[in-house]
Amino acid sequence: MAMESPIDIASVQLDAEELAFLKSQTGIQDEHVLLQRISAIGSKAFNEVYRYGCIGNFAFAKFRISRNPAYVHALELGNTRPGAIMLDIGCCFGHDLRKAAADGFPVQNMVASDLRPDFWALGHELFRSTPETFPVAFILGDAFDSSFIADRKPFLQCSDIINERPADLRSLTSSLTPLQGHCSIIHASALFHLFDEDRQQVLGERLGSLLSPLPGSVIFGVHRALVDGAGVVTNMRNEKVYFHSVESWKKLWDGGVFPSGAVKVQGDLVPRMRDGQQQWMIRWSVTRV
């Protein structure tokens, strides 16, 4: 049995905006009580579900989606493009979708997906919600499983799309394939860096197949990166994974997942300190043109 490791709330700082959001969503105004709750649920997730770094370093309680420059555009799509779907893949606790919902994105047009449903359940526990009070469609599945996301190339024009957009997203129960070509916004943070280079290519192709071919449709997120060239690294679970540079990340999408010139790829390196060491994140977006 693995030794339990509590989340050290003293080592992670939430800014005023993040605290205000968590207070408003949970209804807990006492900061100490709130942090104790986050620590307890985070420790439960880390020890009983899976030991992801973003759980251990408290990142699940911090803003990711709204710190990306593409977020404003995503909200605009939600309010101007009829039926625009936002998919959060690797959603974990659903913190990012809750932020987007609070900022006005229609909840009925959201879809959450994760390999581990216990994270989504813990999100309801953390935010004191239920599937009725936060009625976002949650679909359990593995993005690398072709029965979950069919192995197709990105659609280059709307006339190529095979499936009709599902009228009720909550009718989806076991597959994201019905959404291929219909997602206007896909958020994927702290996801790609979990895999080696080849699997990241496959993951990009799967997400690309879900993206709407309409101009402005966007995939965006943030994950670990390297400054001086991409390369293989060993993560906290002793797994060999691949960290991209900005340049290699752009090549993955423009001319890789998508034909050259079909997308605009933006990426910026963002420094962060972890355990006294500087790390780098790439904050990125891939937009259909």
C-alpha positions in Angstrom: 0.0 0.0 0.0 1.4 3.4 -1.0 2.3 5.8 1.7 -0.3 8.6 1.9 1.1 12.1 0.9 -0.9 15.1 2.0 -1.0 18.1 -0.2 1.0 20.9 1.5 -1.2 23.9 1.2 1.4 26.1 2.8 3.7 25.6 -0.3 1.2 26.8 -2.9 -0.2 30.3 -3.2 -3.5 31.2 -4.7 -3.9 34.7 -5.9 -6.9 36.9 -4.8 -8.8 36.2 -8.0 -8.5 32.5 -7.6 -9.5 32.6 -4.0 -12.5 34.8 -4.8 -13.6 32.3 -7.5 -13.3 29.3 -5.2 -15.2 31.1 -2.5 -18.0 32.0 -4.9 -18.2 28.5 -6.3 -18.0 26.6 -3.0 -19.9 29.0 -0.8 -17.1 28.8 1.7 -16.0 32.3 2.7 -13.6 31.3 5.5 -10.2 31.1 3.7 -8.7 28.6 6.2 -11.7 26.3 6.0 -11.6 26.5 2.2 -7.9 25.7 2.0 -8.3 22.8 4.4 -11.1 21.4 2.1 -9.0 21.8 -1.0 -6.0 20.1 0.7 -8.1 17.2 1.9 -9.8 16.5 -1.4 -6.5 17.1 -3.3 -4.8 14.5 -1.0 -7.6 12.1 -1.6 -7.2 12.5 -5.4 -3.4 12.2 -5.2 -3.3 9.1 -3.0 -6.4 7.2 -4.1 -6.9 8.1 -7.8 -3.7 8.9 -9.5 -0.5 10.8 -8.7 -0.4 13.5 -11.3 1.9 16.4 -10.7 -0.9 19.0 -11.1 -2.6 17.4 -8.2 0.5 17.2 -6.0 1.4 20.8 -6.7 -2.1 22.2 -6.2 -2.4 23.4 -9.8 -5.9 21.9 -9.9 -7.1 24.9 -7.8 -5.4 27.5 -9.9 -6.6 29.2 -13.1 -5.3 27.7 -16.4 -8.0 28.2 -19.0 -8.5 31.9 -18.3 -4.8 32.7 -18.3 -4.5 31.7 -21.9 -4.8 34.5 -24.4 -7.1 32.3 -26.5 -9.7 32.3 -23.7 -11.3 35.6 -24.6 -11.8 34.3 -28.1 -13.3 31.1 -26.8 -15.8 33.0 -24.7 -16.7 35.1 -27.8 -17.3 31.9 -29.8 -19.6 30.6 -27.1 -21.7 33.7 -27.3 -21.7 34.4 -31.1 -21.5 31.0 -32.8 -24.8 29.1 -32.4 -24.3 25.9 -30.6 -20.6 26.3 -30.2 -19.3 23.3 -28.2 -16.5 23.6 -25.7 -14.7 20.3 -24.9 -12.3 20.0 -21.9 -10.3 16.9 -22.4 -8.3 15.7 -19.4 -10.7 17.8 -17.4 -9.7 16.4 -14.0 -11.9 18.2 -11.4 -13.6 20.4 -14.0 -12.2 23.6 -12.5 -11.6 25.2 -15.9 -15.1 24.5 -17.2 -16.6 26.0 -14.0 -14.6 29.1 -14.7 -15.8 29.3 -18.3 -19.4 28.8 -17.1 -19.0 31.5 -14.5 -17.8 33.8 -17.3 -20.9 33.2 -19.4 -20.2 30.2 -21.6 -23.4 28.2 -22.0 -23.3 25.1 -19.8 -25.5 23.1 -22.1 -22.8 23.4 -24.8 -19.9 22.1 -22.6 -18.5 18.6 -22.6 -16.0 17.2 -20.0 -13.9 14.1 -20.6 -11.3 12.3 -18.5 -9.7 8.8 -18.2 -10.5 8.7 -14.5 -14.1 9.5 -13.5 -13.2 9.7 -9.8 -11.6 13.1 -10.5 -14.9 14.4 -11.9 -16.7 13.1 -8.8 -14.2 14.8 -6.5 -14.8 18.0 -8.4 -18.5 17.8 -7.4 -17.3 17.2 -3.9 -14.9 20.1 -3.9 -17.4 22.5 -5.4 -20.4 21.2 -3.5 -22.3 20.6 -6.7 -24.2 17.7 -8.3 -24.9 16.7 -11.9 -28.1 18.6 -11.6 -26.7 21.8 -10.3 -23.7 21.7 -12.7 -25.2 19.8 -15.7 -22.2 19.4 -17.9 -21.9 16.3 -20.0 -19.1 14.1 -18.6 -17.8 11.3 -20.9 -15.4 8.7 -19.6 -12.8 7.5 -22.0 -9.3 7.1 -23.4 -8.4 9.5 -26.2 -6.1 6.8 -27.7 -8.9 4.3 -28.0 -10.4 4.4 -31.5 -13.8 3.3 -30.1 -13.8 6.4 -28.1 -12.5 8.8 -30.7 -12.5 7.3 -34.2 -9.2 7.4 -36.1 -9.9 10.2 -38.6 -7.9 13.1 -40.0 -9.2 16.6 -39.3 -12.1 17.7 -41.4 -11.0 20.5 -43.8 -14.5 21.7 -44.8 -18.0 21.4 -43.2 -19.3 19.3 -46.1 -16.9 16.5 -45.2 -18.3 16.1 -41.7 -20.0 12.7 -41.3 -22.0 13.1 -38.1 -24.7 15.6 -37.3 -24.1 17.7 -34.1 -25.8 16.0 -31.2 -28.8 18.0 -30.1 -28.4 17.1 -26.4 -24.7 16.7 -25.4 -25.8 14.9 -22.2 -27.1 12.1 -24.5 -23.4 11.2 -25.2 -22.4 8.4 -22.9 -19.4 6.4 -24.2 -17.8 8.1 -27.1 -16.6 11.5 -28.5 -16.8 10.3 -32.1 -20.2 12.0 -32.6 -18.5 15.3 -31.9 -15.9 14.9 -34.7 -15.9 18.1 -36.7 -18.3 19.8 -34.3 -16.1 21.2 -31.4 -15.5 24.9 -31.7 -13.3 25.0 -28.6 -11.1 22.3 -27.2 -9.2 22.9 -24.0 -6.3 20.5 -23.2 -4.1 21.5 -20.3 -1.5 19.4 -18.5 -2.2 16.6 -20.9 0.2 16.3 -23.8 3.3 16.3 -21.6 2.1 13.0 -20.1 3.1 11.1 -23.2 6.0 10.3 -25.5 6.5 12.1 -28.9 4.6 9.5 -31.0 1.6 9.4 -28.7 1.4 13.2 -28.7 1.2 13.1 -32.5 -1.7 10.6 -32.2 -3.4 12.7 -29.5 -3.1 15.8 -31.7 -4.7 14.0 -34.6 -7.6 12.8 -32.4 -8.2 16.3 -31.1 -7.8 17.7 -34.6 -10.6 15.4 -35.8 -12.9 16.8 -33.2 -12.3 20.4 -34.1 -14.8 22.3 -36.3 -13.3 23.3 -39.7 -15.0 26.8 -39.3 -12.4 29.6 -39.2 -11.7 30.6 -35.6 -12.2 27.2 -34.1 -9.5 26.7 -31.5 -7.6 24.1 -29.5 -5.6 25.6 -26.6 -3.9 24.8 -23.3 -0.7 24.8 -21.3 1.8 22.1 -20.5 5.5 21.5 -19.6 8.1 22.5 -22.2 11.9 22.9 -22.8 13.6 26.1 -23.7 16.6 24.8 -25.7 15.1 22.2 -28.1 12.6 19.5 -27.4 13.6 16.2 -25.8 12.8 13.2 -23.7 12.6 13.6 -19.9 11.8 11.4 -17.0 8.7 12.5 -15.0 7.9 12.0 -11.3 6.5 8.5 -12.0 9.8 7.5 -13.7 8.1 7.5 -17.1 9.9 8.6 -20.3 7.9 11.5 -21.8 8.5 14.2 -24.3 8.7 17.9 -23.7 8.3 20.1 -26.8 9.9 23.5 -27.5 7.8 26.2 -29.0 9.3 25.5 -32.4 8.7 21.7 -32.3 5.2 22.3 -31.0 4.3 24.5 -33.9 5.6 21.9 -36.3 3.5 19.2 -34.7 0.3 21.1 -35.6 1.1 23.2 -38.7 2.1 20.7 -41.4 1.8 17.8 -38.9 -1.7 17.3 -37.6 -3.1 19.8 -40.0 -2.0 20.6 -43.6 0.5 23.5 -43.7 -1.3 26.9 -43.5 -4.6 25.4 -42.3 -4.0 26.6 -38.7 -2.3 29.4 -36.9 -0.2 28.2 -34.0 0.8 30.5 -31.1 3.0 29.5 -28.2 4.7 31.4 -25.4 7.1 30.1 -22.7 6.0 30.9 -19.2 8.4 30.3 -16.3 7.4 28.8 -13.0 9.1 27.7 -9.8 8.6 24.3 -8.4 10.6 22.9 -5.4 13.1 25.7 -5.8 13.8 25.0 -9.5 12.7 26.9 -12.5 10.5 25.1 -14.9 9.0 26.2 -18.2 5.4 25.9 -19.5 4.2 26.5 -23.0 0.9 28.4 -23.2 -0.4 27.7 -26.7 -3.3 27.8 -29.1 -4.1 26.2 -32.5 -6.7 28.2 -34.5 -8.3 27.3 -37.8 -7.9 29.9 -40.5 
